[in-house]
Structure formats: structure tokens, C-alpha cells
Amino acid sequence: MRIFQTYTEEKGKHKINKGLLWEYSLGGFDWQKYRRVVVERVIKFGRISDWYGAFDLYGGIRGVKKIARDEVVDLSPRELEFMCRALNINIEDTRCYKQAQLRRQHLSC
């Protein structure tokens, strides 16, 4: 988590780039309802300021870590590996990894 070490110094002033959510109308956007989508987009396409914005929205690094581990399902193996390293998550504990294993098992039958 060394890449996020400056977050605590600037807590509360970051925003997520609205371009990450290009297909949504953000006027009445429910940031809590769509938290999985927001965190997926930040992982896939976000800059460090987008990560900090997600931390501000979802309860800090722990909040984003919980969403990433328990809710995110649509990541490439490379994105999943980055997420796990950045947030210090065991890859086997993620929903994304478990879903991928189930798909492989289902397709091999």
C-alpha cells in the first residue's frame, strides 16, 4: 500500500473523474448503489487521484478494499493482480477470482 501513503495527508478533497463513468448520467447518480461499478472503473482506468476519490467516498482504504474483495467481479487477470497488490488482498479471497474459477470449471465439463 505504499502507493497510497500520501492519501492520509490530503483526505477529503479528492473527486473521481466523471469520465470513468461515461455511460451514466451523473446528475442523480447513486454512488452507493453503483459502488461496485465505480470501484471496478477506478481499478481499470483510474489515476491515483481517482483512487483517492474512491477512498473518500467509500470509507478509506479499508472500505474500498472490502468492496474490491467482496463485490468486484469483472477484471482481467492483470487488473485483478494489480488490485490485490495495491490493496494487499489475497487473490484467492476475492469474488472475482472465485467467479473465474467457477467459469473455468463450468467450461471444462
N, CA, C and O atoms as CSV, one atom per row, in Angstrom:
chain,resi,resn,atom,element,x,y,z
A,1,MET,N,N,0.810,-1.193,0.000
A,1,MET,CA,C,0.000,0.000,0.000
A,1,MET,C,C,0.854,1.258,0.000
A,1,MET,O,O,0.353,2.339,0.310
A,2,ARG,N,N,2.095,1.144,-0.330
A,2,ARG,CA,C,2.957,2.323,-0.319
A,2,ARG,C,C,2.531,3.344,-1.358
A,2,ARG,O,O,2.823,4.530,-1.204
A,3,ILE,N,N,1.851,2.917,-2.408
A,3,ILE,CA,C,1.439,3.890,-3.417
A,3,ILE,C,C,0.370,4.834,-2.889
A,3,ILE,O,O,0.141,5.897,-3.466
A,4,PHE,N,N,-0.283,4.456,-1.800
A,4,PHE,CA,C,-1.344,5.279,-1.228
A,4,PHE,C,C,-0.898,6.044,0.009
A,4,PHE,O,O,-1.746,6.560,0.737
A,5,GLN,N,N,0.384,6.135,0.271
A,5,GLN,CA,C,0.862,6.742,1.501
A,5,GLN,C,C,0.531,8.222,1.611
A,5,GLN,O,O,0.427,8.726,2.729
A,6,THR,N,N,0.362,8.940,0.517
A,6,THR,CA,C,0.037,10.357,0.602
A,6,THR,C,C,-1.453,10.597,0.827
A,6,THR,O,O,-1.854,11.735,1.069
A,7,TYR,N,N,-2.272,9.568,0.753
A,7,TYR,CA,C,-3.716,9.746,0.900
A,7,TYR,C,C,-4.094,10.349,2.240
A,7,TYR,O,O,-4.915,11.266,2.278
A,8,THR,N,N,-3.544,9.884,3.312
A,8,THR,CA,C,-3.953,10.353,4.634
A,8,THR,C,C,-3.659,11.838,4.828
A,8,THR,O,O,-4.323,12.503,5.624
A,9,GLU,N,N,-2.673,12.356,4.109
A,9,GLU,CA,C,-2.317,13.766,4.241
A,9,GLU,C,C,-3.353,14.678,3.581
A,9,GLU,O,O,-3.519,15.825,3.996
A,10,GLU,N,N,-4.041,14.183,2.572
A,10,GLU,CA,C,-4.947,15.026,1.800
A,10,GLU,C,C,-6.384,14.519,1.852
A,10,GLU,O,O,-7.162,14.783,0.935
A,11,LYS,N,N,-6.736,13.820,2.876
A,11,LYS,CA,C,-8.041,13.183,2.994
A,11,LYS,C,C,-9.198,14.172,2.865
A,11,LYS,O,O,-9.188,15.243,3.473
A,12,GLY,N,N,-10.198,13.794,2.060
A,12,GLY,CA,C,-11.418,14.560,1.956
A,12,GLY,C,C,-11.512,15.554,0.811
A,12,GLY,O,O,-12.543,16.209,0.658
A,13,LYS,N,N,-10.471,15.686,0.003
A,13,LYS,CA,C,-10.545,16.701,-1.044
A,13,LYS,C,C,-10.503,16.136,-2.461
A,13,LYS,O,O,-10.420,16.905,-3.418
A,14,HIS,N,N,-10.556,14.830,-2.620
A,14,HIS,CA,C,-10.439,14.207,-3.937
A,14,HIS,C,C,-11.799,13.864,-4.526
A,14,HIS,O,O,-12.757,13.591,-3.803
A,15,LYS,N,N,-11.863,13.885,-5.834
A,15,LYS,CA,C,-13.066,13.516,-6.575
A,15,LYS,C,C,-12.694,12.483,-7.625
A,15,LYS,O,O,-11.553,12.432,-8.085
A,16,ILE,N,N,-13.663,11.664,-7.998
A,16,ILE,CA,C,-13.468,10.690,-9.067
A,16,ILE,C,C,-13.744,11.380,-10.399
A,16,ILE,O,O,-14.725,12.111,-10.538
A,17,ASN,N,N,-12.884,11.145,-11.360
A,17,ASN,CA,C,-13.054,11.689,-12.701
A,17,ASN,C,C,-14.353,11.146,-13.294
A,17,ASN,O,O,-14.514,9.934,-13.430
A,18,LYS,N,N,-15.258,12.019,-13.638
A,18,LYS,CA,C,-16.564,11.606,-14.159
A,18,LYS,C,C,-16.460,10.913,-15.505
A,18,LYS,O,O,-17.395,10.228,-15.919
A,19,GLY,N,N,-15.347,11.079,-16.191
A,19,GLY,CA,C,-15.115,10.389,-17.454
A,19,GLY,C,C,-15.024,8.882,-17.294
A,19,GLY,O,O,-15.223,8.142,-18.258
A,20,LEU,N,N,-14.724,8.416,-16.076
A,20,LEU,CA,C,-14.682,6.969,-15.827
A,20,LEU,C,C,-16.066,6.339,-15.906
A,20,LEU,O,O,-16.194,5.133,-16.117
A,21,LEU,N,N,-17.094,7.149,-15.738
A,21,LEU,CA,C,-18.480,6.667,-15.748
A,21,LEU,C,C,-19.205,7.264,-16.946
A,21,LEU,O,O,-20.299,7.813,-16.811
A,22,TRP,N,N,-18.595,7.155,-18.102
A,22,TRP,CA,C,-19.051,7.841,-19.312
A,22,TRP,C,C,-20.483,7.538,-19.710
A,22,TRP,O,O,-21.147,8.410,-20.270
A,23,GLU,N,N,-20.989,6.339,-19.446
A,23,GLU,CA,C,-22.328,5.990,-19.918
A,23,GLU,C,C,-23.440,6.307,-18.924
A,23,GLU,O,O,-24.610,6.047,-19.205
A,24,TYR,N,N,-23.095,6.857,-17.782
A,24,TYR,CA,C,-24.082,7.178,-16.756
A,24,TYR,C,C,-24.352,8.677,-16.712
A,24,TYR,O,O,-23.453,9.490,-16.926
A,25,SER,N,N,-25.600,9.026,-16.431
A,25,SER,CA,C,-25.956,10.414,-16.170
A,25,SER,C,C,-25.673,10.659,-14.685
A,25,SER,O,O,-26.302,10.047,-13.822
A,26,LEU,N,N,-24.756,11.526,-14.401
A,26,LEU,CA,C,-24.304,11.691,-13.019
A,26,LEU,C,C,-25.105,12.713,-12.230
A,26,LEU,O,O,-24.781,12.990,-11.075
A,27,GLY,N,N,-26.144,13.279,-12.832
A,27,GLY,CA,C,-26.979,14.247,-12.135
A,27,GLY,C,C,-27.599,13.663,-10.878
A,27,GLY,O,O,-27.519,14.275,-9.813
A,28,GLY,N,N,-28.202,12.515,-10.975
A,28,GLY,CA,C,-28.813,11.858,-9.824
A,28,GLY,C,C,-28.167,10.514,-9.536
A,28,GLY,O,O,-28.820,9.600,-9.032
A,29,PHE,N,N,-26.900,10.396,-9.852
A,29,PHE,CA,C,-26.176,9.131,-9.722
A,29,PHE,C,C,-26.097,8.701,-8.262
A,29,PHE,O,O,-25.722,9.489,-7.394
A,30,ASP,N,N,-26.449,7.458,-7.999
A,30,ASP,CA,C,-26.398,6.898,-6.647
A,30,ASP,C,C,-25.034,6.223,-6.454
A,30,ASP,O,O,-24.832,5.079,-6.861
A,31,TRP,N,N,-24.117,6.942,-5.834
A,31,TRP,CA,C,-22.740,6.466,-5.684
A,31,TRP,C,C,-22.661,5.217,-4.811
A,31,TRP,O,O,-21.751,4.409,-4.994
A,32,GLN,N,N,-23.577,5.037,-3.875
A,32,GLN,CA,C,-23.567,3.840,-3.030
A,32,GLN,C,C,-24.127,2.631,-3.772
A,32,GLN,O,O,-23.581,1.531,-3.686
A,33,LYS,N,N,-25.209,2.842,-4.494
A,33,LYS,CA,C,-25.831,1.742,-5.236
A,33,LYS,C,C,-24.883,1.178,-6.296
A,33,LYS,O,O,-24.840,-0.033,-6.513
A,34,TYR,N,N,-24.137,2.044,-6.944
A,34,TYR,CA,C,-23.243,1.630,-8.020
A,34,TYR,C,C,-21.781,1.569,-7.583
A,34,TYR,O,O,-20.882,1.753,-8.404
A,35,ARG,N,N,-21.539,1.316,-6.316
A,35,ARG,CA,C,-20.170,1.308,-5.797
A,35,ARG,C,C,-19.286,0.260,-6.469
A,35,ARG,O,O,-18.092,0.488,-6.663
A,36,ARG,N,N,-19.865,-0.885,-6.825
A,36,ARG,CA,C,-19.079,-1.925,-7.498
A,36,ARG,C,C,-18.576,-1.418,-8.849
A,36,ARG,O,O,-17.410,-1.609,-9.193
A,37,VAL,N,N,-19.447,-0.780,-9.601
A,37,VAL,CA,C,-19.072,-0.244,-10.906
A,37,VAL,C,C,-17.999,0.828,-10.746
A,37,VAL,O,O,-17.017,0.848,-11.487
A,38,VAL,N,N,-18.189,1.705,-9.789
A,38,VAL,CA,C,-17.234,2.796,-9.565
A,38,VAL,C,C,-15.862,2.223,-9.215
A,38,VAL,O,O,-14.857,2.649,-9.783
A,39,VAL,N,N,-15.805,1.276,-8.298
A,39,VAL,CA,C,-14.520,0.707,-7.887
A,39,VAL,C,C,-13.884,-0.071,-9.041
A,39,VAL,O,O,-12.668,-0.002,-9.224
A,40,GLU,N,N,-14.674,-0.804,-9.816
A,40,GLU,CA,C,-14.125,-1.501,-10.985
A,40,GLU,C,C,-13.491,-0.528,-11.955
A,40,GLU,O,O,-12.388,-0.767,-12.448
A,41,ARG,N,N,-14.180,0.570,-12.234
A,41,ARG,CA,C,-13.651,1.560,-13.178
A,41,ARG,C,C,-12.383,2.214,-12.648
A,41,ARG,O,O,-11.447,2.466,-13.407
A,42,VAL,N,N,-12.350,2.485,-11.365
A,42,VAL,CA,C,-11.146,3.076,-10.770
A,42,VAL,C,C,-9.982,2.101,-10.894
A,42,VAL,O,O,-8.867,2.509,-11.221
A,43,ILE,N,N,-10.225,0.829,-10.640
A,43,ILE,CA,C,-9.168,-0.174,-10.764
A,43,ILE,C,C,-8.700,-0.279,-12.211
A,43,ILE,O,O,-7.497,-0.336,-12.469
A,44,LYS,N,N,-9.628,-0.306,-13.145
A,44,LYS,CA,C,-9.282,-0.492,-14.557
A,44,LYS,C,C,-8.639,0.734,-15.192
A,44,LYS,O,O,-7.636,0.619,-15.896
A,45,PHE,N,N,-9.214,1.904,-14.944
A,45,PHE,CA,C,-8.832,3.086,-15.705
A,45,PHE,C,C,-8.389,4.281,-14.865
A,45,PHE,O,O,-7.947,5.289,-15.416
A,46,GLY,N,N,-8.501,4.185,-13.550
A,46,GLY,CA,C,-8.303,5.352,-12.708
A,46,GLY,C,C,-6.864,5.751,-12.491
A,46,GLY,O,O,-5.946,4.932,-12.530
A,47,ARG,N,N,-6.703,7.023,-12.263
A,47,ARG,CA,C,-5.422,7.588,-11.840
A,47,ARG,C,C,-5.389,7.567,-10.322
A,47,ARG,O,O,-6.376,7.217,-9.674
A,48,ILE,N,N,-4.264,7.940,-9.766
A,48,ILE,CA,C,-4.134,7.923,-8.307
A,48,ILE,C,C,-5.164,8.844,-7.659
A,48,ILE,O,O,-5.668,8.531,-6.580
A,49,SER,N,N,-5.485,9.963,-8.287
A,49,SER,CA,C,-6.486,10.872,-7.725
A,49,SER,C,C,-7.879,10.222,-7.715
A,49,SER,O,O,-8.691,10.523,-6.841
A,50,ASP,N,N,-8.159,9.337,-8.679
A,50,ASP,CA,C,-9.436,8.614,-8.691
A,50,ASP,C,C,-9.484,7.598,-7.549
A,50,ASP,O,O,-10.523,7.411,-6.916
A,51,TRP,N,N,-8.353,6.947,-7.295
A,51,TRP,CA,C,-8.288,6.036,-6.147
A,51,TRP,C,C,-8.576,6.811,-4.859
A,51,TRP,O,O,-9.352,6.357,-4.018
A,52,TYR,N,N,-7.958,7.965,-4.709
A,52,TYR,CA,C,-8.173,8.774,-3.511
A,52,TYR,C,C,-9.627,9.223,-3.415
A,52,TYR,O,O,-10.191,9.271,-2.322
A,53,GLY,N,N,-10.232,9.551,-4.546
A,53,GLY,CA,C,-11.650,9.907,-4.554
A,53,GLY,C,C,-12.521,8.749,-4.104
A,53,GLY,O,O,-13.486,8.945,-3.366
A,54,ALA,N,N,-12.186,7.542,-4.545
A,54,ALA,CA,C,-12.920,6.345,-4.106
A,54,ALA,C,C,-12.734,6.127,-2.607
A,54,ALA,O,O,-13.676,5.754,-1.907
A,55,PHE,N,N,-11.521,6.359,-2.120
A,55,PHE,CA,C,-11.287,6.228,-0.678
A,55,PHE,C,C,-12.169,7.206,0.093
A,55,PHE,O,O,-12.743,6.849,1.122
A,56,ASP,N,N,-12.279,8.435,-0.399
A,56,ASP,CA,C,-13.114,9.433,0.267
A,56,ASP,C,C,-14.582,9.022,0.253
A,56,ASP,O,O,-15.294,9.226,1.237
A,57,LEU,N,N,-15.034,8.447,-0.850
A,57,LEU,CA,C,-16.446,8.057,-0.986
A,57,LEU,C,C,-16.824,6.829,-0.167
A,57,LEU,O,O,-17.924,6.763,0.382
A,58,TYR,N,N,-15.925,5.862,-0.084
A,58,TYR,CA,C,-16.301,4.554,0.438
A,58,TYR,C,C,-15.595,4.153,1.727
A,58,TYR,O,O,-15.412,2.962,1.977
A,59,GLY,N,N,-15.203,5.097,2.532
A,59,GLY,CA,C,-14.689,4.770,3.859
A,59,GLY,C,C,-13.215,4.465,3.920
A,59,GLY,O,O,-12.789,3.610,4.696
A,60,GLY,N,N,-12.435,5.145,3.122
A,60,GLY,CA,C,-10.995,4.978,3.172
A,60,GLY,C,C,-10.516,3.733,2.455
A,60,GLY,O,O,-11.263,3.095,1.713
A,61,ILE,N,N,-9.267,3.402,2.689
A,61,ILE,CA,C,-8.656,2.250,2.033
A,61,ILE,C,C,-9.383,0.972,2.434
A,61,ILE,O,O,-9.594,0.095,1.596
A,62,ARG,N,N,-9.765,0.854,3.691
A,62,ARG,CA,C,-10.483,-0.348,4.152
A,62,ARG,C,C,-11.813,-0.534,3.444
A,62,ARG,O,O,-12.172,-1.655,3.083
A,63,GLY,N,N,-12.549,0.555,3.242
A,63,GLY,CA,C,-13.836,0.475,2.562
A,63,GLY,C,C,-13.702,0.028,1.123
A,63,GLY,O,O,-14.455,-0.830,0.662
A,64,VAL,N,N,-12.743,0.607,0.404
A,64,VAL,CA,C,-12.513,0.219,-0.992
A,64,VAL,C,C,-12.005,-1.213,-1.053
A,64,VAL,O,O,-12.378,-1.970,-1.949
A,65,LYS,N,N,-11.166,-1.583,-0.116
A,65,LYS,CA,C,-10.642,-2.946,-0.070
A,65,LYS,C,C,-11.776,-3.957,0.098
A,65,LYS,O,O,-11.770,-5.004,-0.551
A,66,LYS,N,N,-12.728,-3.664,0.943
A,66,LYS,CA,C,-13.864,-4.557,1.168
A,66,LYS,C,C,-14.719,-4.672,-0.096
A,66,LYS,O,O,-15.125,-5.772,-0.470
A,67,ILE,N,N,-14.993,-3.548,-0.753
A,67,ILE,CA,C,-15.768,-3.576,-1.995
A,67,ILE,C,C,-15.011,-4.361,-3.061
A,67,ILE,O,O,-15.594,-5.195,-3.754
A,68,ALA,N,N,-13.725,-4.095,-3.191
A,68,ALA,CA,C,-12.904,-4.775,-4.198
A,68,ALA,C,C,-12.862,-6.281,-3.949
A,68,ALA,O,O,-12.949,-7.065,-4.895
A,69,ARG,N,N,-12.735,-6.683,-2.722
A,69,ARG,CA,C,-12.648,-8.101,-2.378
A,69,ARG,C,C,-13.986,-8.818,-2.521
A,69,ARG,O,O,-14.041,-9.933,-3.040
A,70,ASP,N,N,-15.071,-8.183,-2.062
A,70,ASP,CA,C,-16.351,-8.870,-1.940
A,70,ASP,C,C,-17.328,-8.636,-3.083
A,70,ASP,O,O,-18.260,-9.422,-3.254
A,71,GLU,N,N,-17.145,-7.578,-3.874
A,71,GLU,CA,C,-18.163,-7.229,-4.868
A,71,GLU,C,C,-17.666,-7.187,-6.309
A,71,GLU,O,O,-18.417,-7.515,-7.228
A,72,VAL,N,N,-16.428,-6.794,-6.519
A,72,VAL,CA,C,-15.914,-6.636,-7.885
A,72,VAL,C,C,-15.764,-8.005,-8.550
A,72,VAL,O,O,-15.183,-8.925,-7.974
A,73,VAL,N,N,-16.301,-8.128,-9.785
A,73,VAL,CA,C,-16.247,-9.414,-10.496
A,73,VAL,C,C,-15.688,-9.326,-11.911
A,73,VAL,O,O,-15.325,-10.355,-12.480
A,74,ASP,N,N,-15.608,-8.158,-12.485
A,74,ASP,CA,C,-15.263,-8.039,-13.897
A,74,ASP,C,C,-13.895,-7.399,-14.101
A,74,ASP,O,O,-13.794,-6.238,-14.497
A,75,LEU,N,N,-12.840,-8.172,-13.824
A,75,LEU,CA,C,-11.479,-7.696,-14.019
A,75,LEU,C,C,-10.686,-8.717,-14.812
A,75,LEU,O,O,-10.926,-9.919,-14.705
A,76,SER,N,N,-9.755,-8.242,-15.597
A,76,SER,CA,C,-8.832,-9.145,-16.288
A,76,SER,C,C,-7.853,-9.704,-15.245
A,76,SER,O,O,-7.742,-9.149,-14.151
A,77,PRO,N,N,-7.153,-10.781,-15.563
A,77,PRO,CA,C,-6.158,-11.290,-14.610
A,77,PRO,C,C,-5.111,-10.237,-14.221
A,77,PRO,O,O,-4.676,-10.188,-13.070
A,78,ARG,N,N,-4.717,-9.410,-15.169
A,78,ARG,CA,C,-3.736,-8.366,-14.875
A,78,ARG,C,C,-4.306,-7.323,-13.918
A,78,ARG,O,O,-3.631,-6.913,-12.974
A,79,GLU,N,N,-5.537,-6.895,-14.155
A,79,GLU,CA,C,-6.188,-5.921,-13.280
A,79,GLU,C,C,-6.414,-6.507,-11.885
A,79,GLU,O,O,-6.244,-5.815,-10.880
A,80,LEU,N,N,-6.795,-7.777,-11.829
A,80,LEU,CA,C,-7.005,-8.440,-10.545
A,80,LEU,C,C,-5.699,-8.500,-9.756
A,80,LEU,O,O,-5.682,-8.233,-8.554
A,81,GLU,N,N,-4.618,-8.849,-10.428
A,81,GLU,CA,C,-3.313,-8.915,-9.764
A,81,GLU,C,C,-2.901,-7.539,-9.229
A,81,GLU,O,O,-2.404,-7.430,-8.108
A,82,PHE,N,N,-3.110,-6.491,-10.034
A,82,PHE,CA,C,-2.776,-5.144,-9.582
A,82,PHE,C,C,-3.603,-4.761,-8.361
A,82,PHE,O,O,-3.072,-4.250,-7.375
A,83,MET,N,N,-4.914,-5.013,-8.438
A,83,MET,CA,C,-5.801,-4.681,-7.323
A,83,MET,C,C,-5.332,-5.371,-6.041
A,83,MET,O,O,-5.261,-4.746,-4.983
A,84,CYS,N,N,-5.016,-6.642,-6.142
A,84,CYS,CA,C,-4.602,-7.398,-4.959
A,84,CYS,C,C,-3.292,-6.875,-4.383
A,84,CYS,O,O,-3.133,-6.786,-3.166
A,85,ARG,N,N,-2.364,-6.533,-5.253
A,85,ARG,CA,C,-1.089,-5.985,-4.764
A,85,ARG,C,C,-1.268,-4.592,-4.171
A,85,ARG,O,O,-0.697,-4.279,-3.126
A,86,ALA,N,N,-2.057,-3.762,-4.833
A,86,ALA,CA,C,-2.237,-2.388,-4.367
A,86,ALA,C,C,-2.963,-2.336,-3.034
A,86,ALA,O,O,-2.641,-1.510,-2.180
A,87,LEU,N,N,-3.948,-3.222,-2.852
A,87,LEU,CA,C,-4.769,-3.191,-1.640
A,87,LEU,C,C,-4.385,-4.269,-0.625
A,87,LEU,O,O,-5.030,-4.403,0.415
A,88,ASN,N,N,-3.342,-5.029,-0.924
A,88,ASN,CA,C,-2.863,-6.082,-0.029
A,88,ASN,C,C,-3.973,-7.095,0.282
A,88,ASN,O,O,-4.309,-7.348,1.439
A,89,ILE,N,N,-4.525,-7.662,-0.793
A,89,ILE,CA,C,-5.587,-8.664,-0.690
A,89,ILE,C,C,-5.046,-9.979,-1.230
A,89,ILE,O,O,-4.338,-9.994,-2.237
A,90,ASN,N,N,-5.374,-11.076,-0.572
A,90,ASN,CA,C,-5.028,-12.395,-1.080
A,90,ASN,C,C,-5.946,-12.686,-2.272
A,90,ASN,O,O,-7.168,-12.616,-2.142
A,91,ILE,N,N,-5.377,-13.004,-3.407
A,91,ILE,CA,C,-6.152,-13.165,-4.632
A,91,ILE,C,C,-7.237,-14.233,-4.499
A,91,ILE,O,O,-8.317,-14.084,-5.069
A,92,GLU,N,N,-6.966,-15.295,-3.763
A,92,GLU,CA,C,-7.947,-16.366,-3.595
A,92,GLU,C,C,-9.159,-15.937,-2.769
A,92,GLU,O,O,-10.187,-16.613,-2.789
A,93,ASP,N,N,-9.052,-14.850,-2.062
A,93,ASP,CA,C,-10.160,-14.352,-1.244
A,93,ASP,C,C,-11.119,-13.448,-2.008
A,93,ASP,O,O,-12.158,-13.063,-1.472
A,94,THR,N,N,-10.791,-13.104,-3.245
A,94,THR,CA,C,-11.614,-12.165,-3.999
A,94,THR,C,C,-12.758,-12.873,-4.714
A,94,THR,O,O,-12.626,-14.015,-5.155
A,95,ARG,N,N,-13.848,-12.192,-4.815
A,95,ARG,CA,C,-15.009,-12.717,-5.543
A,95,ARG,C,C,-14.673,-12.876,-7.028
A,95,ARG,O,O,-15.123,-13.820,-7.677
A,96,CYS,N,N,-13.895,-11.964,-7.544
A,96,CYS,CA,C,-13.506,-12.007,-8.953
A,96,CYS,C,C,-12.750,-13.303,-9.269
A,96,CYS,O,O,-13.034,-13.956,-10.273
A,97,TYR,N,N,-11.806,-13.670,-8.431
A,97,TYR,CA,C,-11.034,-14.902,-8.624
A,97,TYR,C,C,-11.942,-16.123,-8.517
A,97,TYR,O,O,-11.849,-17.039,-9.335
A,98,LYS,N,N,-12.815,-16.141,-7.520
A,98,LYS,CA,C,-13.719,-17.272,-7.330
A,98,LYS,C,C,-14.654,-17.442,-8.524
A,98,LYS,O,O,-14.914,-18.565,-8.958
A,99,GLN,N,N,-15.161,-16.324,-9.057
A,99,GLN,CA,C,-16.031,-16.375,-10.233
A,99,GLN,C,C,-15.276,-16.940,-11.433
A,99,GLN,O,O,-15.825,-17.748,-12.182
A,100,ALA,N,N,-14.033,-16.527,-11.622
A,100,ALA,CA,C,-13.219,-17.019,-12.733
A,100,ALA,C,C,-12.992,-18.517,-12.610
A,100,ALA,O,O,-13.034,-19.238,-13.607
A,101,GLN,N,N,-12.752,-18.988,-11.388
A,101,GLN,CA,C,-12.557,-20.425,-11.178
A,101,GLN,C,C,-13.834,-21.207,-11.492
A,101,GLN,O,O,-13.773,-22.283,-12.087
A,102,LEU,N,N,-14.977,-20.676,-11.099
A,102,LEU,CA,C,-16.249,-21.339,-11.401
A,102,LEU,C,C,-16.505,-21.379,-12.910
A,102,LEU,O,O,-16.997,-22.383,-13.424
A,103,ARG,N,N,-16.178,-20.306,-13.616
A,103,ARG,CA,C,-16.353,-20.286,-15.078
A,103,ARG,C,C,-15.471,-21.331,-15.734
A,103,ARG,O,O,-15.924,-22.059,-16.618
A,104,ARG,N,N,-14.213,-21.415,-15.312
A,104,ARG,CA,C,-13.295,-22.417,-15.870
A,104,ARG,C,C,-13.806,-23.827,-15.611
A,104,ARG,O,O,-13.771,-24.684,-16.494
A,105,GLN,N,N,-14.277,-24.055,-14.402
A,105,GLN,CA,C,-14.791,-25.369,-14.039
A,105,GLN,C,C,-16.012,-25.706,-14.878
A,105,GLN,O,O,-16.145,-26.833,-15.355
A,106,HIS,N,N,-16.888,-24.758,-15.061
A,106,HIS,CA,C,-18.110,-24.966,-15.840
A,106,HIS,C,C,-17.779,-25.227,-17.307
A,106,HIS,O,O,-18.393,-26.094,-17.928
A,107,LEU,N,N,-16.836,-24.505,-17.862
A,107,LEU,CA,C,-16.482,-24.657,-19.278
A,107,LEU,C,C,-15.703,-25.922,-19.564
A,107,LEU,O,O,-15.682,-26.389,-20.702
A,108,SER,N,N,-15.061,-26.485,-18.554
A,108,SER,CA,C,-14.264,-27.700,-18.780
A,108,SER,C,C,-15.108,-28.973,-18.760
A,108,SER,O,O,-14.599,-30.051,-19.065
A,109,CYS,N,N,-16.367,-28.867,-18.412
A,109,CYS,CA,C,-17.248,-30.043,-18.368
A,109,CYS,C,C,-17.688,-30.461,-19.749
A,109,CYS,O,O,-18.431,-31.431,-19.893
